Amino acid sequence: MNKMTWMAVAIALIATPALAAGGGTLDKIKNSGEIVIGHRQDARPFSFVEGGKTPQGFTIDLCQRIVDEVKSELSMPSLSVKYVPVTSENRFDKVADGSVDLECGNSTITLTRMAQVDFSNMIFITGASLLVRSDEQIVGLSDLTGKSVAVVDETTTQQELQEKLKAGSINAKVVTVKDHADGLKALLDKKVDAYAGDQIVLIGLAKSAPDQSKLALVRELFSYEPYGIALRRNDADFRLAANRALARLYRSGNITGIYDKWFGDWGARPTPLLVAMFALNGIPE
């Protein structure tokens, strides 16, 4: 092999993203001494912040189990945990660029998103619905004709809502908002007639409202939303650590206690589909 060929090979190796990355997430965590969790601030009961305290919620508890698994695998019991707030707009960018190691919120797994990030095995299954004022006669999407509906921008709910309205020839005005808090405020201030979101999140919003009697939840679901924890692509070792922690949680039955902790007070029992999802993802060692 001549000198120029060797030079070409060297340049190609330097330019290879996998080599330039300098190792996977577990190496990054071991070298830095901390694991970074991206969290939502308003996605109750999955990931939220109250009174400036540490983030809490169903997904935060699951991510803590993953942190414990990483501590064990790396033999780093004193591993530091750093929390970084993310939004619906930037959450996957922050995972992809390494700003956060795990995105712990209520993110739906989609094939399109898999082009940017990977996901853990499923952690929840729900569907999109509508939150309305109790004095409104809205029981489904078809009742939105001539009305306005708010939805968080750049979410799977927005996409599904627009597609279902178009498919049903329902002439409704779609108003995009920044987050769930803005959507609830717009509904209570009568700036919109309905607010669209994942049903389980809408229940949390209604529970947090000053007067729950002024709100009603539409039972109709118009989408399928399988949640997962986002992490960087092409990092099999870190994804395995995350899935090992989740599978152990599902197999042991301890997921029941975490579910009851965050949903029990609402009287929201797990659906047969959700129970089946936990069972199917309790992968054996």
C-alpha positions as CSV (number, residue, x, y, z in Angstrom):
1,M,0.0,0.0,0.0
2,N,1.6,3.3,-1.1
3,K,1.9,6.4,1.0
4,M,-1.2,8.2,-0.4
5,T,-3.4,5.1,0.2
6,W,-2.3,5.0,3.9
7,M,-3.1,8.7,4.2
8,A,-6.5,8.2,2.7
9,V,-7.2,5.4,5.2
10,A,-6.1,7.6,8.1
11,I,-8.3,10.5,7.1
12,A,-11.3,8.1,6.7
13,L,-10.7,6.7,10.2
14,I,-10.5,10.2,11.7
15,A,-13.7,11.2,10.0
16,T,-15.7,8.1,11.2
17,P,-18.4,9.3,13.6
18,A,-18.3,6.2,15.7
19,L,-14.6,6.6,16.4
20,A,-14.7,10.4,16.8
21,A,-17.4,10.1,19.4
22,G,-14.9,8.7,21.9
23,G,-17.0,5.9,23.3
24,G,-20.5,5.4,24.4
25,T,-22.7,6.9,27.1
26,L,-21.5,4.6,29.8
27,D,-17.9,5.7,29.1
28,K,-19.1,9.4,29.2
29,I,-20.8,8.8,32.5
30,K,-17.8,7.1,34.0
31,N,-15.4,9.8,32.9
32,S,-17.6,12.7,34.0
33,G,-18.8,11.1,37.3
34,E,-22.4,12.1,36.6
35,I,-25.5,11.0,34.6
36,V,-27.7,13.7,33.1
37,I,-31.4,13.3,33.1
38,G,-33.5,15.5,30.9
39,H,-36.9,16.2,32.4
40,R,-40.2,18.0,31.6
41,Q,-41.5,20.6,34.0
42,D,-45.2,20.3,33.3
43,A,-46.0,16.7,32.2
44,R,-47.8,15.6,35.4
45,P,-47.8,12.8,36.6
46,F,-44.9,11.6,34.4
47,S,-42.3,14.4,34.9
48,F,-43.0,17.7,36.7
49,V,-41.5,20.2,39.1
50,E,-43.3,21.8,42.1
51,G,-42.0,24.7,44.1
52,G,-38.5,24.5,42.7
53,K,-37.9,21.1,44.0
54,T,-36.2,18.1,42.4
55,P,-38.2,16.7,39.4
56,Q,-40.7,14.0,40.3
57,G,-43.1,11.7,38.5
58,F,-43.7,8.2,37.2
59,T,-41.0,8.4,34.5
60,I,-38.6,10.1,36.9
61,D,-39.0,7.1,39.2
62,L,-38.3,4.7,36.3
63,C,-35.2,6.7,35.3
64,Q,-34.0,6.5,38.9
65,R,-34.1,2.7,38.6
66,I,-31.9,3.0,35.4
67,V,-29.5,5.2,37.4
68,D,-29.2,2.5,40.0
69,E,-28.5,0.0,37.3
70,V,-25.8,2.2,35.9
71,K,-24.3,2.7,39.3
72,S,-24.1,-1.0,39.7
73,E,-22.6,-1.8,36.3
74,L,-19.9,0.9,36.6
75,S,-19.3,0.2,40.3
76,M,-20.0,3.9,41.1
77,P,-22.3,4.0,44.1
78,S,-21.7,7.7,44.5
79,L,-22.5,8.6,40.9
80,S,-23.9,12.1,40.7
81,V,-27.3,12.8,39.0
82,K,-27.8,16.1,37.2
83,Y,-31.3,17.3,36.1
84,V,-31.7,19.4,33.0
85,P,-35.1,20.8,32.0
86,V,-36.2,20.1,28.4
87,T,-39.2,21.1,26.3
88,S,-41.3,19.3,23.7
89,E,-39.3,21.2,21.0
90,N,-35.7,20.5,22.1
91,R,-35.9,17.2,24.1
92,F,-34.6,15.0,21.3
93,D,-32.0,17.5,20.1
94,K,-30.5,17.5,23.7
95,V,-30.4,13.7,23.7
96,A,-28.8,13.6,20.2
97,D,-26.1,16.1,21.0
98,G,-25.2,14.6,24.3
99,S,-26.6,17.4,26.6
100,V,-28.7,14.7,28.4
101,D,-28.3,11.0,28.7
102,L,-31.9,10.1,29.3
103,E,-35.0,12.0,28.4
104,C,-37.5,11.2,31.2
105,G,-40.9,12.6,30.3
106,N,-43.9,11.4,28.3
107,S,-42.4,10.9,24.9
108,T,-44.1,8.8,22.3
109,I,-42.0,6.2,20.4
110,T,-42.3,6.8,16.6
111,L,-40.3,5.6,13.6
112,T,-39.6,9.2,12.6
113,R,-38.1,10.0,15.9
114,M,-36.0,6.9,15.7
115,A,-34.1,8.6,12.9
116,Q,-32.7,11.0,15.6
117,V,-32.8,9.0,18.9
118,D,-33.3,5.5,20.2
119,F,-35.8,4.6,22.9
120,S,-35.9,2.1,25.7
121,N,-38.6,-0.6,25.7
122,M,-42.1,0.8,26.3
123,I,-42.9,2.3,29.7
124,F,-46.5,3.3,29.2
125,I,-49.4,3.2,26.7
126,T,-52.1,5.8,26.4
127,G,-53.9,7.7,23.6
128,A,-54.8,11.3,22.8
129,S,-58.1,12.8,23.9
130,L,-59.7,16.2,24.7
131,L,-60.1,18.2,27.8
132,V,-63.1,20.6,27.7
133,R,-65.1,22.9,29.9
134,S,-67.9,21.0,31.6
135,D,-70.5,23.4,30.1
136,E,-69.5,22.5,26.6
137,Q,-71.3,19.8,24.6
138,I,-68.2,18.1,23.2
139,V,-68.0,14.3,23.4
140,G,-65.7,13.6,20.4
141,L,-63.7,15.2,17.6
142,S,-66.9,15.5,15.4
143,D,-68.2,18.1,17.9
144,L,-65.3,20.4,17.2
145,T,-66.8,21.7,13.9
146,G,-66.8,25.5,14.0
147,K,-64.8,25.4,17.3
148,S,-61.1,25.8,18.3
149,V,-58.8,23.3,19.9
150,A,-55.4,23.9,21.4
151,V,-52.5,21.5,21.2
152,V,-48.8,21.6,22.1
153,D,-46.7,22.4,19.0
154,E,-44.5,19.7,17.4
155,T,-46.0,16.7,19.2
156,T,-47.5,13.5,17.9
157,T,-50.8,14.7,19.3
158,Q,-50.7,17.7,17.0
159,Q,-50.0,15.5,14.0
160,E,-52.7,13.0,14.8
161,L,-55.2,15.7,15.6
162,Q,-54.7,17.5,12.3
163,E,-54.9,14.2,10.4
164,K,-58.1,13.1,12.1
165,L,-59.8,16.4,11.6
166,K,-58.8,16.4,7.9
167,A,-60.0,12.8,7.4
168,G,-63.3,13.5,9.1
169,S,-63.8,16.8,7.2
170,I,-64.1,18.5,10.6
171,N,-63.7,22.3,10.2
172,A,-62.0,23.2,13.5
173,K,-59.3,25.8,14.2
174,V,-56.1,24.3,15.6
175,V,-54.2,26.6,18.0
176,T,-50.7,25.6,19.0
177,V,-49.4,26.4,22.4
178,K,-46.0,26.1,24.1
179,D,-46.8,23.6,26.8
180,H,-49.6,22.0,28.9
181,A,-49.9,24.9,31.3
182,D,-50.6,27.3,28.4
183,G,-53.1,24.9,26.9
184,L,-55.0,24.6,30.2
185,K,-55.0,28.4,30.7
186,A,-56.3,29.0,27.1
187,L,-59.1,26.5,27.9
188,L,-60.1,28.0,31.2
189,D,-59.9,31.6,29.8
190,K,-62.3,30.5,27.0
191,K,-59.8,31.3,24.3
192,V,-60.3,27.8,22.9
193,D,-63.1,25.3,23.2
194,A,-60.9,22.2,23.9
195,Y,-57.4,21.2,24.7
196,A,-55.9,18.0,23.0
197,G,-53.3,15.9,24.7
198,D,-52.5,12.4,25.9
199,Q,-55.4,11.3,28.1
200,I,-53.4,10.4,31.1
201,V,-51.7,13.8,31.1
202,L,-55.1,15.6,30.6
203,I,-56.3,13.8,33.8
204,G,-53.3,15.3,35.6
205,L,-54.0,18.7,34.3
206,A,-57.6,18.5,35.4
207,K,-56.6,17.4,38.9
208,S,-54.2,20.4,39.2
209,A,-56.9,22.9,38.1
210,P,-58.2,25.3,40.7
211,D,-61.8,24.1,40.2
212,Q,-62.0,20.5,38.7
213,S,-65.8,20.8,38.4
214,K,-65.3,23.2,35.5
215,L,-63.6,20.6,33.4
216,A,-64.6,17.4,31.7
217,L,-62.5,14.7,30.0
218,V,-63.7,13.3,26.6
219,R,-63.5,9.5,26.7
220,E,-62.9,9.1,22.9
221,L,-59.2,8.4,22.0
222,F,-58.0,9.4,18.6
223,S,-54.4,8.2,18.7
224,Y,-52.1,5.4,20.0
225,E,-49.2,6.7,22.2
226,P,-46.6,4.2,23.3
227,Y,-44.1,6.0,25.6
228,G,-40.4,5.2,25.9
229,I,-37.3,6.8,27.4
230,A,-35.2,8.5,24.8
231,L,-31.5,7.9,24.6
232,R,-28.8,8.3,22.0
233,R,-28.8,6.2,18.9
234,N,-26.4,3.3,18.3
235,D,-25.5,2.8,21.9
236,A,-26.4,-0.8,22.6
237,D,-24.6,-1.0,26.0
238,F,-26.4,1.9,27.5
239,R,-29.8,0.9,26.0
240,L,-29.3,-2.6,27.5
241,A,-28.6,-1.1,30.9
242,A,-31.9,0.9,30.7
243,N,-33.9,-2.1,29.4
244,R,-32.4,-4.4,32.1
245,A,-33.6,-2.0,34.8
246,L,-37.1,-1.8,33.3
247,A,-37.4,-5.5,32.7
248,R,-36.4,-6.3,36.3
249,L,-39.0,-3.8,37.5
250,Y,-41.7,-5.3,35.4
251,R,-40.8,-8.9,36.2
252,S,-40.7,-8.3,40.0
253,G,-44.1,-6.7,40.0
254,N,-42.7,-3.6,41.7
255,I,-44.0,-1.5,38.8
256,T,-47.4,-1.8,40.5
257,G,-46.2,0.2,43.5
258,I,-44.8,3.0,41.2
259,Y,-48.0,3.0,39.1
260,D,-50.2,3.3,42.3
261,K,-48.0,6.0,43.6
262,W,-48.7,8.3,40.7
263,F,-52.1,7.2,39.4
264,G,-53.8,5.5,42.4
265,D,-55.3,8.7,43.8
266,W,-57.0,9.3,40.5
267,G,-58.8,6.0,40.5
268,A,-57.1,5.3,37.1
269,R,-56.6,1.6,37.1
270,P,-54.1,0.2,34.5
271,T,-55.8,-0.8,31.3
272,P,-55.6,-4.5,30.1
273,L,-53.3,-3.2,27.3
274,L,-50.9,-1.6,29.7
275,V,-50.9,-4.7,32.0
276,A,-50.0,-6.8,28.9
277,M,-47.3,-4.3,27.9
278,F,-45.6,-4.6,31.4
279,A,-45.8,-8.4,31.1
280,L,-44.5,-8.6,27.6
281,N,-41.5,-6.3,28.4
282,G,-40.6,-8.3,31.6
283,I,-37.8,-9.9,29.5
284,P,-35.9,-12.6,31.4
285,E,-32.2,-12.4,32.1
